[in-house]
Amino acid sequence: MAKKILIIGRAGVGKTSIKQVIFDGKNPKDIILFPLEPTRGIDPSVYTWMDLEIGIFDTSGQELPYLLEDEIEQKRTFEKSDAIIYIFDYLLWVDNSEGIYEEIQKIFRIMNSYGTKTKFVIFFHKIDLFNQKIKGMFQLIETQIKEHLNIPIEFKIFFTTLHPNLIYSLYNAFFGVLSGLSTETSSLKDIIDMVIKDYPTTICFITNQLNNIIVQTMTKDFDTNLIRDLHKRILDYISDDLLEIYNKVLLIDAGSKILNMILVNLEHLNSDLKFLICMSETYRTDKLIGLTNNLEKQISNYYKANKLE
């Protein structure tokens, strides 16, 4: 199924960088050290994401005011979009939150004029610039934005960053966008959620052949502070020759704690998939092997059932 995702926002908020990290496998550290050139016009790219063919339309931030006012450009850009991601960053929020509200209102009016069921998502980017110790801060900001806008559509706000310590936030956000478009990735997450609910302090990932994390899920009691370094460590592992460590429980230094990790190859179930990776604060060898065996079986049953259909 072909899907269109439109990414819009002002210049410098990180639109192209986010696209390249998620879909092109670029190292976020490299992008932070060597910023990308500004996008000109509309830059379309086509990607395969599990059961989807996705067209990502990355728009120029410099041309955003024109895009939001010109009806011909709006038709060319917004029409037939399955999802629209509006991105702004922390600095813009501090400097001109009213301007952000105004742009969102204009986007909503444009969406409404086409009468579509387009999914609307907001990325509040560069959250590494926040004081992360303020409890419930993001929930308060989300409530503030939604109450101020008061627009009659459901939309989700994700708080994201390319910073290595919080990069998991970006994967969470894009899964939130794609889960509503891809039946396959949603089904894989549902399977993992169902199986790991009885395994406390556990987190699991599925990666694809591009070494992107396409499914990320954890139990409610998992310490999210531990995730900060896990993505980097996962990417380090999956970039090496892993034949010697398949189905073996390894110890992973997660900073304040040592986690137990097991890695399973899923390519025999679907050529688009690569690894299932599970980590636990609590469970060790036997329990983790039992968990991944169960997950592998459930995922295999899913693909067999859908192949027969």
Stockholm file with secondary structure:
# STOCKHOLM 1.0

chainA/1-309         MAKKILIIGRAGVGKTSIKQVIFDGKNPKDIILFPLEPTRGIDPSVYTWMDLEIGIFDTSGQELPYLLEDEIEQKRTFEKSDAIIYIFDYLLWVDNSEGIYEEIQKIFRIMNSYGTKTKFVIFFHKIDLFNQKIKGMFQLIETQIKEHLNIPIEFKIFFTTLHPNLIYSLYNAFFGVLSGLSTETSSLKDIIDMVIKDYPTTICFITNQLNNIIVQTMTKDFDTNLIRDLHKRILDYISDDLLEIYNKVLLIDAGSKILNMILVNLEHLNSDLKFLICMSETYRTDKLIGLTNNLEKQISNYYKANKLE
#=GR chainA/1-309 SS CEEEEEEEECTTSSHHHHHHHHHSCCCHHHHHHSCCCCCCSEEEEEEEETTEEEEEEEECSTTHHHHTTCHHHHHHHHTTCSEEEEEEEHHHHHHHHHHHHHHHHHHHHHHHHHTCCCEEEEEEECGGGSCTTSTTHHHHHHHHHHHHHCCSSCCEEEECCCCGGGTHHHHHHHHHHHTTTCHHHHHHHHHHHHHHTTSSSEEEEEEETTSCEEEEEECTTSCGGGGGGHHHHHHHHHTSCCGGGTTCCEEEECSSSEEEEEEEECTTTCTTEEEEEEEESSCCHHHHHHHHHHHHHHHHHHHHHHHHC
#=GC SS_cons         CEEEEEEEECTTSSHHHHHHHHHSCCCHHHHHHSCCCCCCSEEEEEEEETTEEEEEEEECSTTHHHHTTCHHHHHHHHTTCSEEEEEEEHHHHHHHHHHHHHHHHHHHHHHHHHTCCCEEEEEEECGGGSCTTSTTHHHHHHHHHHHHHCCSSCCEEEECCCCGGGTHHHHHHHHHHHTTTCHHHHHHHHHHHHHHTTSSSEEEEEEETTSCEEEEEECTTSCGGGGGGHHHHHHHHHTSCCGGGTTCCEEEECSSSEEEEEEEECTTTCTTEEEEEEEESSCCHHHHHHHHHHHHHHHHHHHHHHHHC
//
